[in-house]
């Protein structure tokens, strides 16, 4: 194949996004993102196939996210939350943008990887090596998969760090006895929560 006659693929083929499960993707939760994060070897293999080198470690990405969470938590007034359940809900909301971006990229990466697999099965090595457009496409697909990998581990690291925040909150604001619980300050506290929802720009998926 030449640059003037690049390798073609039938875009009407069923893609691997179907294999992920549309219902699972629709959940749009932190747990879904963590579960569907590609492992490091998968990303490394995609890089090797594209003639690239991949050397990052998942734990390093998680540590980056954890540091961001800890830094933000130090200056945040957690007394605005009524209880730990409310804090956890706001934490999930603060990560939702990263989760949505992750799932969008994941669908794109899986579609592209499936199309490249189809091309590989229906062409020779010589044809693929002689097609610059295919080589560029394979490199781009590897980069997208890397972004998915990075985003998934970033979310996992942030959520793991938040578990420590939850523990600290429970120790600082223990659940009051029902006999002393009061709803008198509920409206004022809810207004504070609306004005001070947790929002960490550092938790957004990096390297996009």
Buried (B, 14 or more C-beta within 10 A) or exposed (E): BEEEEBBEBEEEEEBBBEEBEEEEBEBEBBEBBBEBBBEBEBBBBBBEBBEBEBEBEBEEBBBBBBBBBEEBBEEEEBEBBBEBEBBBBBBBEBBEBBBEBBBEBBBBBBBBBBBBBBBBEEBEEEBBEBBEEBBEBBBEBBBBBBBBBBBBBBBBBBBBBBEEBBEEBEEEBEEEEEEEEEEEEEEEBBEBBEEBBBEBEBBBBBEE
